[in-house]
Amino acid sequence: MRRATKLAIVLRTDLRMSAGKAAAQAAHAAVAAALTTLGTPGFAAWLDDGQPKVVLRVAGPDELDDVVAAAGRSGLPVQTIADAGRTQLDPGTVTCCAVGPGDSAEIDAVTGALSLY
Amino acid sequence: MRRATKLAIVLRTDLRMSAGKAAAQAAHAAVAAALTTLGTPGFAAWLDDGQPKVVLRVAGPDELDDVVAAAGRSGLPVQTIADAGRTQLDPGTVTCCAVGPGDSAEIDAVTGALSLY
């Protein structure tokens, strides 16, 4: 049996984004992850699984950097999202990252210690 | 000058989703909208604009249905997202829709009366 896949989206809590702002950042991250991996076997498998997504939290930029670095070391697709700064945040503020889509177990090895957002 | 584009994501407030759940639903909607319109001029223009997204609210399913119907009448791309029901909601609950990506003015004609989520 093929192994399960997912996409993890990791949002900063220290920015105190509104629920709508957080949702928009998560949407940016998910679209970036999908478009970047389009056409890869990992993307196809994830699409086939119904595009499972999980939204997780980190306390701040250092913890987010750690997740991005760990994902990179694991060879997982990783995208960071910098806010355009038109509304609540300073331009260029990195609000979140997407890890995957990819094998659930590999993604858990990077994000498994994080709590749900 | 080419006209501005956007993607509107419209979430139900009556489901009282957690911020993470709402973010995941918005991410589902955004990916669905992107993949469905991939390769169209509207998608290309939106990508070129930096994929602007706005997250809006409706009070419940009837108001969401009205938005979906109005978007359909306007010929705008529209996707609804039904939750898999693995966590907080009953399976099949329609949580949100995506309108666009498309011309901002056309999307505003459908969603312009809605408040930010």
gemmi code that builds the backbone of each chain (N, CA, C; Angstrom):
import gemmi

chains = {
    "A": [
        ("MET", (0.838, -1.200, 0.000), (0.000, 0.000, 0.000), (0.874, 1.252, 0.000)),
        ("ARG", (0.485, 2.227, -0.802), (1.222, 3.483, -0.834), (1.061, 4.201, 0.508)),
        ("ARG", (2.110, 4.902, 0.910), (2.070, 5.582, 2.205), (1.279, 6.878, 2.116)),
        ("ALA", (0.724, 7.286, 3.244), (-0.104, 8.501, 3.286), (0.744, 9.747, 3.058)),
        ("THR", (0.098, 10.769, 2.537), (0.773, 12.044, 2.278), (0.062, 13.162, 3.036)),
        ("LYS", (0.725, 14.288, 3.146), (0.069, 15.495, 3.644), (0.873, 16.732, 3.305)),
        ("LEU", (0.252, 17.847, 3.563), (0.910, 19.146, 3.475), (0.783, 19.783, 4.848)),
        ("ALA", (1.904, 20.181, 5.442), (1.869, 20.876, 6.731), (2.080, 22.364, 6.499)),
        ("ILE", (1.221, 23.153, 7.112), (1.354, 24.613, 7.061), (1.651, 25.067, 8.482)),
        ("VAL", (2.717, 25.832, 8.638), (3.192, 26.201, 9.980), (3.142, 27.717, 10.126)),
        ("LEU", (2.277, 28.180, 11.023), (2.028, 29.618, 11.193), (2.634, 30.137, 12.496)),
        ("ARG", (3.129, 31.368, 12.469), (3.630, 32.027, 13.682), (2.461, 32.537, 14.525)),
        ("THR", (2.543, 32.308, 15.837), (1.501, 32.832, 16.729), (1.864, 34.218, 17.270)),
        ("ASP", (3.171, 34.542, 17.281), (3.597, 35.809, 17.898), (3.131, 37.036, 17.124)),
        ("LEU", (2.724, 36.860, 15.877), (2.280, 38.006, 15.073), (0.844, 38.406, 15.417)),
        ("ARG", (0.170, 37.559, 16.192), (-1.207, 37.838, 16.634), (-2.096, 38.242, 15.457)),
        ("MET", (-1.997, 37.456, 14.382), (-2.825, 37.720, 13.198), (-4.294, 37.433, 13.512)),
        ("SER", (-5.177, 38.168, 12.882), (-6.603, 37.834, 12.966), (-6.810, 36.466, 12.318)),
        ("ALA", (-7.940, 35.845, 12.608), (-8.233, 34.527, 12.013), (-8.260, 34.617, 10.490)),
        ("GLY", (-8.766, 35.729, 9.964), (-8.824, 35.898, 8.510), (-7.443, 36.088, 7.899)),
        ("LYS", (-6.611, 36.847, 8.597), (-5.238, 37.063, 8.139), (-4.475, 35.738, 8.140)),
        ("ALA", (-4.630, 34.971, 9.210), (-3.957, 33.668, 9.297), (-4.447, 32.750, 8.175)),
        ("ALA", (-5.738, 32.785, 7.910), (-6.306, 31.946, 6.846), (-5.734, 32.339, 5.488)),
        ("ALA", (-5.579, 33.637, 5.253), (-5.031, 34.099, 3.980), (-3.575, 33.653, 3.828)),
        ("GLN", (-2.809, 33.725, 4.922), (-1.407, 33.292, 4.857), (-1.317, 31.788, 4.587)),
        ("ALA", (-2.188, 31.028, 5.245), (-2.204, 29.576, 5.022), (-2.571, 29.270, 3.574)),
        ("ALA", (-3.492, 30.049, 3.026), (-3.889, 29.862, 1.622), (-2.724, 30.181, 0.689)),
        ("HIS", (-1.990, 31.261, 0.980), (-0.801, 31.574, 0.177), (0.167, 30.390, 0.193)),
        ("ALA", (0.417, 29.879, 1.392), (1.406, 28.803, 1.550), (0.973, 27.551, 0.797)),
        ("ALA", (-0.305, 27.221, 0.891), (-0.805, 26.005, 0.243), (-0.721, 26.118, -1.280)),
        ("VAL", (-1.081, 27.280, -1.804), (-1.010, 27.469, -3.256), (0.447, 27.435, -3.720)),
        ("ALA", (1.339, 28.075, -2.957), (2.765, 28.057, -3.320), (3.290, 26.623, -3.327)),
        ("ALA", (2.898, 25.851, -2.323), (3.356, 24.460, -2.229), (2.831, 23.643, -3.409)),
        ("ALA", (1.565, 23.852, -3.737), (0.968, 23.095, -4.843), (1.615, 23.459, -6.171)),
        ("LEU", (1.784, 24.751, -6.423), (2.311, 25.174, -7.726), (3.782, 24.785, -7.884)),
        ("THR", (4.515, 24.786, -6.786), (5.945, 24.462, -6.862), (6.179, 22.979, -7.127)),
        ("THR", (5.267, 22.142, -6.641), (5.473, 20.690, -6.763), (4.623, 20.073, -7.879)),
        ("LEU", (3.848, 20.910, -8.544), (2.980, 20.468, -9.640), (3.747, 19.557, -10.610)),
        ("GLY", (3.166, 18.408, -10.911), (3.805, 17.520, -11.876), (4.770, 16.522, -11.256)),
        ("THR", (5.058, 16.660, -9.956), (5.949, 15.687, -9.303), (5.123, 14.499, -8.805)),
        ("PRO", (5.774, 13.352, -8.604), (5.045, 12.200, -8.052), (4.457, 12.506, -6.672)),
        ("GLY", (5.175, 13.273, -5.862), (4.682, 13.627, -4.521), (3.392, 14.429, -4.597)),
        ("PHE", (3.344, 15.354, -5.535), (2.131, 16.152, -5.713), (0.975, 15.273, -6.168)),
        ("ALA", (1.232, 14.402, -7.118), (0.178, 13.529, -7.656), (-0.387, 12.618, -6.557)),
        ("ALA", (0.504, 12.098, -5.722), (0.062, 11.215, -4.644), (-0.805, 11.972, -3.647)),
        ("TRP", (-0.412, 13.189, -3.358), (-1.144, 14.030, -2.397), (-2.520, 14.405, -2.950)),
        ("LEU", (-2.566, 14.732, -4.240), (-3.833, 15.055, -4.889), (-4.764, 13.845, -4.807)),
        ("ASP", (-4.196, 12.691, -5.045), (-4.928, 11.434, -5.017), (-5.479, 11.137, -3.621)),
        ("ASP", (-4.765, 11.579, -2.601), (-5.189, 11.368, -1.207), (-6.278, 12.357, -0.790)),
        ("GLY", (-6.617, 13.316, -1.656), (-7.600, 14.338, -1.286), (-6.957, 15.562, -0.668)),
        ("GLN", (-5.666, 15.765, -0.968), (-4.946, 16.963, -0.521), (-5.013, 17.218, 0.978)),
        ("PRO", (-4.724, 16.230, 1.823), (-4.789, 16.485, 3.268), (-3.825, 17.593, 3.705)),
        ("LYS", (-4.333, 18.433, 4.577), (-3.547, 19.569, 5.092), (-3.673, 19.623, 6.603)),
        ("VAL", (-2.610, 20.044, 7.262), (-2.660, 20.257, 8.698), (-2.021, 21.617, 8.972)),
        ("VAL", (-2.628, 22.377, 9.870), (-2.137, 23.730, 10.174), (-1.584, 23.725, 11.595)),
        ("LEU", (-0.310, 24.044, 11.716), (0.423, 23.932, 12.975), (0.957, 25.298, 13.398)),
        ("ARG", (1.448, 25.370, 14.628), (1.912, 26.650, 15.164), (3.378, 26.606, 15.603)),
        ("VAL", (4.047, 27.746, 15.424), (5.325, 27.986, 16.075), (5.204, 29.317, 16.814)),
        ("ALA", (6.056, 29.482, 17.851), (5.942, 30.663, 18.709), (6.530, 31.914, 18.059)),
        ("GLY", (7.464, 31.752, 17.130), (8.095, 32.937, 16.558), (9.010, 32.602, 15.401)),
        ("PRO", (9.746, 33.611, 14.924), (10.547, 33.455, 13.708), (11.689, 32.444, 13.852)),
        ("ASP", (12.292, 32.349, 15.043), (13.415, 31.413, 15.207), (12.933, 29.975, 15.069)),
        ("GLU", (11.782, 29.708, 15.691), (11.230, 28.356, 15.625), (10.798, 28.044, 14.184)),
        ("LEU", (10.282, 29.047, 13.492), (9.908, 28.838, 12.078), (11.153, 28.540, 11.237)),
        ("ASP", (12.219, 29.289, 11.490), (13.479, 29.042, 10.767), (13.973, 27.614, 10.992)),
        ("ASP", (13.821, 27.136, 12.220), (14.259, 25.768, 12.537), (13.480, 24.742, 11.706)),
        ("VAL", (12.172, 24.967, 11.571), (11.339, 24.051, 10.788), (11.753, 24.079, 9.318)),
        ("VAL", (11.976, 25.276, 8.802), (12.376, 25.425, 7.397), (13.715, 24.725, 7.153)),
        ("ALA", (14.641, 24.907, 8.072), (15.967, 24.288, 7.924), (15.859, 22.762, 7.989)),
        ("ALA", (15.062, 22.265, 8.924), (14.920, 20.813, 9.073), (14.252, 20.203, 7.840)),
        ("ALA", (13.259, 20.896, 7.307), (12.587, 20.408, 6.097), (13.578, 20.367, 4.931)),
        ("GLY", (14.392, 21.396, 4.831), (15.396, 21.447, 3.768), (16.396, 20.302, 3.883)),
        ("ARG", (16.836, 20.034, 5.129), (17.785, 18.929, 5.344), (17.169, 17.584, 4.966)),
        ("SER", (15.849, 17.469, 5.146), (15.152, 16.211, 4.822), (14.811, 16.094, 3.348)),
        ("GLY", (15.087, 17.140, 2.597), (14.780, 17.111, 1.175), (13.303, 17.278, 0.865)),
        ("LEU", (12.542, 17.760, 1.851), (11.109, 17.995, 1.616), (10.916, 19.347, 0.929)),
        ("PRO", (9.865, 19.470, 0.103), (9.561, 20.787, -0.464), (9.228, 21.740, 0.686)),
        ("VAL", (9.779, 22.940, 0.659), (9.454, 23.910, 1.717), (9.357, 25.307, 1.104)),
        ("GLN", (8.284, 26.002, 1.453), (8.024, 27.349, 0.943), (7.814, 28.270, 2.129)),
        ("THR", (8.418, 29.451, 2.103), (8.092, 30.443, 3.129), (7.255, 31.556, 2.494)),
        ("ILE", (6.381, 32.126, 3.294), (5.498, 33.182, 2.799), (5.830, 34.490, 3.507)),
        ("ALA", (6.169, 35.510, 2.718), (6.428, 36.841, 3.266), (5.229, 37.718, 2.950)),
        ("ASP", (4.703, 38.376, 3.959), (3.501, 39.186, 3.768), (3.810, 40.444, 2.974)),
        ("ALA", (2.877, 40.804, 2.095), (3.038, 42.011, 1.286), (2.938, 43.269, 2.153)),
        ("GLY", (2.407, 43.120, 3.350), (2.400, 44.237, 4.295), (1.397, 45.320, 3.976)),
        ("ARG", (0.355, 44.927, 3.247), (-0.656, 45.934, 2.904), (-1.613, 46.203, 4.068)),
        ("THR", (-1.662, 45.277, 5.036), (-2.664, 45.464, 6.092), (-2.060, 45.434, 7.493)),
        ("GLN", (-2.011, 44.251, 8.108), (-1.683, 44.198, 9.537), (-0.199, 44.141, 9.864)),
        ("LEU", (0.649, 43.770, 8.894), (2.050, 43.466, 9.211), (3.017, 44.333, 8.418)),
        ("ASP", (4.267, 44.413, 8.900), (5.309, 45.109, 8.138), (5.615, 44.327, 6.867)),
        ("PRO", (5.876, 45.035, 5.750), (6.185, 44.334, 4.496), (7.370, 43.393, 4.677)),
        ("GLY", (7.241, 42.196, 4.127), (8.331, 41.238, 4.171), (8.339, 40.340, 5.394)),
        ("THR", (7.419, 40.573, 6.335), (7.340, 39.705, 7.511), (7.040, 38.275, 7.071)),
        ("VAL", (7.882, 37.332, 7.468), (7.617, 35.928, 7.144), (6.607, 35.398, 8.150)),
        ("THR", (5.450, 34.993, 7.629), (4.325, 34.635, 8.500), (4.186, 33.139, 8.709)),
        ("CYS", (4.638, 32.345, 7.741), (4.390, 30.911, 7.804), (5.253, 30.185, 6.792)),
        ("CYS", (5.222, 28.872, 6.862), (5.833, 28.065, 5.818), (4.937, 26.877, 5.505)),
        ("ALA", (5.170, 26.306, 4.353), (4.527, 25.048, 3.964), (5.609, 23.994, 3.850)),
        ("VAL", (5.375, 22.829, 4.434), (6.292, 21.688, 4.308), (5.521, 20.575, 3.598)),
        ("GLY", (5.996, 20.205, 2.414), (5.301, 19.224, 1.609), (4.694, 19.880, 0.393)),
        ("PRO", (3.773, 19.219, -0.303), (3.221, 17.919, 0.058), (4.272, 16.805, -0.038)),
        ("GLY", (4.084, 15.788, 0.825), (5.021, 14.684, 0.828), (4.551, 13.588, 1.757)),
        ("ASP", (5.408, 12.634, 1.940), (5.109, 11.486, 2.781), (4.840, 11.932, 4.228)),
        ("SER", (3.715, 11.479, 4.767), (3.301, 11.906, 6.117), (4.363, 11.639, 7.169)),
        ("ALA", (4.978, 10.480, 7.108), (5.969, 10.126, 8.129), (7.193, 11.038, 8.039)),
        ("GLU", (7.595, 11.371, 6.809), (8.740, 12.278, 6.637), (8.405, 13.680, 7.149)),
        ("ILE", (7.167, 14.103, 6.896), (6.758, 15.436, 7.359), (6.620, 15.443, 8.881)),
        ("ASP", (6.094, 14.357, 9.441), (5.993, 14.264, 10.899), (7.365, 14.325, 11.563)),
        ("ALA", (8.375, 13.804, 10.881), (9.731, 13.836, 11.452), (10.224, 15.273, 11.617)),
        ("VAL", (9.666, 16.184, 10.815), (10.060, 17.595, 10.878), (9.087, 18.405, 11.741)),
        ("THR", (7.799, 18.100, 11.639), (6.785, 18.958, 12.275), (6.014, 18.247, 13.391)),
        ("GLY", (6.337, 17.011, 13.647), (5.524, 16.208, 14.562), (5.442, 16.731, 15.989)),
        ("ALA", (6.416, 17.550, 16.392), (6.415, 18.057, 17.768), (5.574, 19.333, 17.903)),
        ("LEU", (5.075, 19.850, 16.783), (4.326, 21.118, 16.821), (2.850, 20.884, 17.129)),
        ("SER", (2.240, 21.838, 17.832), (0.805, 21.752, 18.145), (-0.024, 22.304, 16.995)),
        ("LEU", (-1.284, 21.901, 16.952), (-2.222, 22.466, 15.983), (-2.356, 23.961, 16.228)),
        ("TYR", (-2.506, 24.724, 15.142), (-2.674, 26.183, 15.249), (-4.028, 26.493, 15.869)),
    ],
    "B": [
        ("MET", (-3.914, 49.831, -19.038), (-3.395, 49.008, -17.938), (-4.354, 47.859, -17.664)),
        ("ARG", (-3.778, 46.680, -17.459), (-4.599, 45.523, -17.126), (-5.264, 45.757, -15.770)),
        ("ARG", (-6.469, 45.211, -15.636), (-7.212, 45.419, -14.384), (-6.721, 44.460, -13.314)),
        ("ALA", (-6.886, 44.867, -12.069), (-6.413, 44.067, -10.937), (-7.233, 42.794, -10.795)),
        ("THR", (-6.603, 41.787, -10.221), (-7.261, 40.498, -10.006), (-7.236, 40.151, -8.520)),
        ("LYS", (-8.057, 39.183, -8.152), (-7.963, 38.623, -6.800), (-8.694, 37.294, -6.733)),
        ("LEU", (-8.499, 36.647, -5.610), (-9.233, 35.437, -5.259), (-9.927, 35.735, -3.939)),
        ("ALA", (-11.249, 35.547, -3.902), (-11.990, 35.738, -2.645), (-12.307, 34.371, -2.054)),
        ("ILE", (-12.030, 34.221, -0.775), (-12.367, 32.998, -0.049), (-13.415, 33.389, 0.985)),
        ("VAL", (-14.535, 32.686, 0.972), (-15.675, 33.068, 1.808), (-15.971, 31.936, 2.798)),
        ("LEU", (-15.782, 32.221, 4.074), (-15.906, 31.210, 5.134), (-17.171, 31.430, 5.967)),
        ("ARG", (-17.788, 30.329, 6.400), (-18.936, 30.401, 7.298), (-18.473, 30.672, 8.730)),
        ("THR", (-19.149, 31.600, 9.408), (-18.818, 31.868, 10.818), (-19.630, 31.000, 11.770)),
        ("ASP", (-20.795, 30.505, 11.294), (-21.696, 29.765, 12.196), (-21.128, 28.416, 12.630)),
        ("LEU", (-20.123, 27.926, 11.932), (-19.542, 26.620, 12.290), (-18.572, 26.745, 13.467)),
        ("ARG", (-18.246, 27.981, 13.823), (-17.353, 28.252, 14.965), (-16.076, 27.415, 14.882)),
        ("MET", (-15.491, 27.409, 13.700), (-14.242, 26.675, 13.499), (-13.112, 27.344, 14.279)),
        ("SER", (-12.160, 26.547, 14.741), (-10.940, 27.110, 15.324), (-10.204, 27.881, 14.233)),
        ("ALA", (-9.278, 28.738, 14.645), (-8.511, 29.511, 13.656), (-7.729, 28.583, 12.731)),
        ("GLY", (-7.242, 27.479, 13.275), (-6.488, 26.527, 12.458), (-7.375, 25.793, 11.473)),
        ("LYS", (-8.561, 25.425, 11.935), (-9.519, 24.756, 11.054), (-9.929, 25.698, 9.914)),
        ("ALA", (-10.216, 26.945, 10.263), (-10.595, 27.921, 9.234), (-9.452, 28.109, 8.237)),
        ("ALA", (-8.227, 28.154, 8.745), (-7.066, 28.332, 7.863), (-6.925, 27.142, 6.913)),
        ("ALA", (-7.170, 25.938, 7.417), (-7.072, 24.746, 6.570), (-8.142, 24.766, 5.478)),
        ("GLN", (-9.358, 25.188, 5.842), (-10.435, 25.259, 4.846), (-10.116, 26.298, 3.770)),
        ("ALA", (-9.585, 27.434, 4.208), (-9.200, 28.482, 3.247), (-8.105, 27.965, 2.318)),
        ("ALA", (-7.190, 27.189, 2.875), (-6.113, 26.613, 2.057), (-6.677, 25.628, 1.043)),
        ("HIS", (-7.626, 24.783, 1.478), (-8.288, 23.865, 0.532), (-8.913, 24.659, -0.623)),
        ("ALA", (-9.635, 25.718, -0.270), (-10.357, 26.507, -1.278), (-9.396, 27.163, -2.254)),
        ("ALA", (-8.304, 27.692, -1.728), (-7.345, 28.396, -2.582), (-6.665, 27.420, -3.548)),
        ("VAL", (-6.300, 26.257, -3.055), (-5.657, 25.264, -3.926), (-6.650, 24.778, -4.983)),
        ("ALA", (-7.887, 24.534, -4.569), (-8.909, 24.106, -5.537), (-9.099, 25.156, -6.625)),
        ("ALA", (-9.155, 26.416, -6.211), (-9.348, 27.507, -7.183), (-8.162, 27.583, -8.143)),
        ("ALA", (-6.956, 27.445, -7.597), (-5.757, 27.533, -8.441), (-5.701, 26.370, -9.424)),
        ("LEU", (-5.938, 25.160, -8.934), (-5.801, 23.987, -9.812), (-6.887, 23.955, -10.876)),
        ("THR", (-8.078, 24.452, -10.536), (-9.183, 24.432, -11.492), (-8.986, 25.430, -12.620)),
        ("THR", (-8.310, 26.524, -12.316), (-8.168, 27.584, -13.318), (-6.784, 27.598, -13.965)),
        ("LEU", (-5.941, 26.688, -13.532), (-4.567, 26.575, -14.055), (-4.568, 26.614, -15.588)),
        ("GLY", (-3.728, 27.470, -16.157), (-3.620, 27.526, -17.609), (-4.574, 28.505, -18.263)),
        ("THR", (-5.492, 29.087, -17.494), (-6.400, 30.086, -18.071), (-5.748, 31.471, -18.004)),
        ("PRO", (-6.196, 32.404, -18.852), (-5.662, 33.767, -18.783), (-5.914, 34.405, -17.409)),
        ("GLY", (-7.075, 34.118, -16.818), (-7.400, 34.676, -15.499), (-6.418, 34.216, -14.436)),
        ("PHE", (-6.057, 32.946, -14.500), (-5.088, 32.416, -13.542), (-3.729, 33.073, -13.742)),
        ("ALA", (-3.308, 33.178, -15.005), (-2.000, 33.765, -15.300), (-1.921, 35.209, -14.823)),
        ("ALA", (-3.000, 35.961, -15.031), (-3.018, 37.365, -14.615), (-2.929, 37.470, -13.085)),
        ("TRP", (-3.630, 36.573, -12.407), (-3.639, 36.569, -10.934), (-2.252, 36.206, -10.389)),
        ("LEU", (-1.624, 35.226, -11.002), (-0.275, 34.815, -10.606), (0.677, 36.000, -10.767)),
        ("ASP", (0.505, 36.696, -11.877), (1.333, 37.847, -12.195), (1.139, 38.974, -11.187)),
        ("ASP", (-0.044, 39.072, -10.634), (-0.361, 40.107, -9.636), (0.172, 39.747, -8.252)),
        ("GLY", (0.723, 38.540, -8.100), (1.192, 38.091, -6.789), (0.130, 37.336, -6.005)),
        ("GLN", (-0.852, 36.789, -6.733), (-1.893, 35.939, -6.124), (-2.640, 36.605, -4.977)),
        ("PRO", (-3.131, 37.834, -5.141), (-3.844, 38.466, -4.023), (-5.066, 37.651, -3.595)),
        ("LYS", (-5.238, 37.548, -2.285), (-6.353, 36.796, -1.710), (-7.019, 37.640, -0.634)),
        ("VAL", (-8.322, 37.486, -0.515), (-9.051, 38.139, 0.563), (-9.959, 37.092, 1.197)),
        ("VAL", (-10.037, 37.097, 2.517), (-10.838, 36.102, 3.229), (-12.022, 36.810, 3.878)),
        ("LEU", (-13.215, 36.394, 3.477), (-14.453, 37.071, 3.866), (-15.351, 36.125, 4.657)),
        ("ARG", (-16.406, 36.670, 5.240), (-17.293, 35.867, 6.079), (-18.743, 35.892, 5.604)),
        ("VAL", (-19.410, 34.763, 5.805), (-20.878, 34.720, 5.722), (-21.381, 34.085, 7.010)),
        ("ALA", (-22.651, 34.399, 7.338), (-23.200, 33.965, 8.622), (-23.575, 32.492, 8.617)),
        ("GLY", (-23.864, 31.924, 7.448), (-24.316, 30.539, 7.435), (-24.457, 29.990, 6.035)),
        ("PRO", (-25.011, 28.781, 5.928), (-25.047, 28.075, 4.635), (-25.907, 28.779, 3.576)),
        ("ASP", (-27.005, 29.424, 3.990), (-27.864, 30.073, 3.000), (-27.135, 31.237, 2.334)),
        ("GLU", (-26.434, 31.997, 3.172), (-25.690, 33.140, 2.635), (-24.541, 32.652, 1.742)),
        ("LEU", (-23.942, 31.541, 2.127), (-22.874, 30.969, 1.286), (-23.446, 30.520, -0.059)),
        ("ASP", (-24.610, 29.855, -0.018), (-25.264, 29.431, -1.259), (-25.543, 30.627, -2.179)),
        ("ASP", (-25.952, 31.746, -1.575), (-26.240, 32.948, -2.363), (-24.981, 33.429, -3.088)),
        ("VAL", (-23.854, 33.394, -2.395), (-22.587, 33.836, -3.004), (-22.207, 32.902, -4.157)),
        ("VAL", (-22.338, 31.605, -3.915), (-21.994, 30.613, -4.947), (-22.872, 30.810, -6.185)),
        ("ALA", (-24.164, 31.032, -5.951), (-25.095, 31.221, -7.068), (-24.780, 32.497, -7.842)),
        ("ALA", (-24.489, 33.568, -7.111), (-24.189, 34.843, -7.762), (-22.898, 34.745, -8.572)),
        ("ALA", (-21.909, 34.061, -8.026), (-20.643, 33.886, -8.752), (-20.879, 33.082, -10.028)),
        ("GLY", (-21.698, 32.053, -9.924), (-22.023, 31.237, -11.095), (-22.722, 32.049, -12.175)),
        ("ARG", (-23.669, 32.885, -11.756), (-24.384, 33.732, -12.723), (-23.443, 34.703, -13.409)),
        ("SER", (-22.398, 35.140, -12.680), (-21.428, 36.091, -13.254), (-20.379, 35.406, -14.105)),
        ("GLY", (-20.416, 34.074, -14.143), (-19.426, 33.350, -14.940), (-18.053, 33.289, -14.285)),
        ("LEU", (-17.986, 33.598, -12.984), (-16.698, 33.524, -12.276), (-16.424, 32.087, -11.849)),
        ("PRO", (-15.147, 31.691, -11.794), (-14.829, 30.373, -11.250), (-15.298, 30.318, -9.794)),
        ("VAL", (-15.960, 29.246, -9.420), (-16.385, 29.124, -8.016), (-16.244, 27.670, -7.575)),
        ("GLN", (-15.637, 27.490, -6.397), (-15.398, 26.165, -5.833), (-15.986, 26.135, -4.435)),
        ("THR", (-16.672, 25.063, -4.089), (-17.085, 24.910, -2.686), (-16.249, 23.799, -2.057)),
        ("ILE", (-16.023, 23.944, -0.762), (-15.211, 22.971, -0.037), (-16.085, 22.268, 1.000)),
        ("ALA", (-16.150, 20.938, 0.885), (-16.875, 20.135, 1.873), (-15.844, 19.456, 2.763)),
        ("ASP", (-16.033, 19.588, 4.063), (-15.054, 19.049, 5.011), (-15.128, 17.531, 5.053)),
        ("ALA", (-13.953, 16.906, 5.157), (-13.897, 15.448, 5.249), (-14.467, 14.959, 6.580)),
        ("GLY", (-14.604, 15.868, 7.532), (-15.262, 15.513, 8.791), (-14.442, 14.629, 9.698)),
        ("ARG", (-13.119, 14.698, 9.531), (-12.274, 13.858, 10.386), (-12.106, 14.466, 11.775)),
        ("THR", (-12.373, 15.765, 11.909), (-12.094, 16.397, 13.202), (-13.318, 17.122, 13.776)),
        ("GLN", (-13.460, 18.408, 13.499), (-14.454, 19.199, 14.224), (-15.870, 19.161, 13.657)),
        ("LEU", (-16.038, 18.774, 12.382), (-17.330, 18.952, 11.721), (-17.890, 17.633, 11.212)),
        ("ASP", (-19.200, 17.625, 10.940), (-19.819, 16.451, 10.316), (-19.294, 16.300, 8.887)),
        ("PRO", (-19.082, 15.054, 8.435), (-18.589, 14.840, 7.070), (-19.519, 15.493, 6.049)),
        ("GLY", (-18.916, 16.164, 5.078), (-19.701, 16.775, 4.012), (-20.160, 18.189, 4.284)),
        ("THR", (-19.908, 18.698, 5.490), (-20.277, 20.082, 5.787), (-19.548, 21.031, 4.844)),
        ("VAL", (-20.308, 21.863, 4.147), (-19.676, 22.852, 3.264), (-19.231, 24.034, 4.128)),
        ("THR", (-17.928, 24.269, 4.147), (-17.354, 25.249, 5.075), (-17.070, 26.598, 4.432)),
        ("CYS", (-16.844, 26.594, 3.124), (-16.402, 27.829, 2.478), (-16.495, 27.694, 0.966)),
        ("CYS", (-16.277, 28.800, 0.287), (-16.126, 28.745, -1.164), (-15.014, 29.679, -1.588)),
        ("ALA", (-14.516, 29.445, -2.782), (-13.558, 30.349, -3.422), (-14.237, 30.939, -4.641)),
        ("VAL", (-14.130, 32.252, -4.799), (-14.639, 32.928, -5.992), (-13.442, 33.556, -6.696)),
        ("GLY", (-13.176, 33.094, -7.912), (-12.010, 33.551, -8.648), (-10.990, 32.441, -8.743)),
        ("PRO", (-9.756, 32.748, -9.122), (-9.243, 34.094, -9.355), (-9.877, 34.745, -10.587)),
        ("GLY", (-9.973, 36.065, -10.501), (-10.579, 36.797, -11.592), (-10.459, 38.291, -11.379)),
        ("ASP", (-11.103, 39.014, -12.238), (-11.093, 40.469, -12.188), (-11.669, 40.975, -10.857)),
        ("SER", (-10.916, 41.844, -10.194), (-11.325, 42.337, -8.873), (-12.709, 42.967, -8.882)),
        ("ALA", (-12.990, 43.754, -9.880), (-14.279, 44.457, -9.926), (-15.428, 43.456, -10.086)),
        ("GLU", (-15.193, 42.427, -10.898), (-16.244, 41.402, -11.064), (-16.455, 40.618, -9.771)),
        ("ILE", (-15.370, 40.345, -9.070), (-15.486, 39.612, -7.806), (-16.143, 40.495, -6.749)),
        ("ASP", (-15.784, 41.771, -6.737), (-16.423, 42.701, -5.793), (-17.927, 42.789, -6.017)),
        ("ALA", (-18.351, 42.639, -7.274), (-19.787, 42.705, -7.568), (-20.528, 41.558, -6.890)),
        ("VAL", (-19.821, 40.477, -6.621), (-20.431, 39.297, -5.971), (-20.187, 39.299, -4.463)),
        ("THR", (-18.986, 39.723, -4.037), (-18.593, 39.573, -2.627), (-18.383, 40.903, -1.913)),
        ("GLY", (-18.579, 42.003, -2.616), (-18.211, 43.314, -2.082), (-18.950, 43.720, -0.814)),
        ("ALA", (-20.121, 43.108, -0.571), (-20.909, 43.473, 0.604), (-20.489, 42.673, 1.844)),
        ("LEU", (-19.607, 41.708, 1.666), (-19.216, 40.843, 2.788), (-18.081, 41.472, 3.604)),
        ("SER", (-18.085, 41.197, 4.915), (-17.014, 41.697, 5.784), (-15.826, 40.739, 5.777)),
        ("LEU", (-14.665, 41.270, 6.166), (-13.484, 40.429, 6.328), (-13.762, 39.385, 7.410)),
        ("TYR", (-13.221, 38.194, 7.195), (-13.382, 37.104, 8.188), (-12.615, 37.474, 9.442)),
    ],
}
model = gemmi.Model(1)
for chain_id, residues in chains.items():
    chain = gemmi.Chain(chain_id)
    for i, (resn, *xyz) in enumerate(residues, 1):
        res = gemmi.Residue()
        res.name, res.seqid = resn, gemmi.SeqId(i, " ")
        for name, pos in zip(("N", "CA", "C"), xyz):
            atom = gemmi.Atom()
            atom.name, atom.element = name, gemmi.Element(name[0])
            atom.pos, atom.b_iso = gemmi.Position(*pos), 0.0
            res.add_atom(atom)
        chain.add_residue(res)
    model.add_chain(chain)
structure = gemmi.Structure()
structure.add_model(model)
structure.setup_entities()
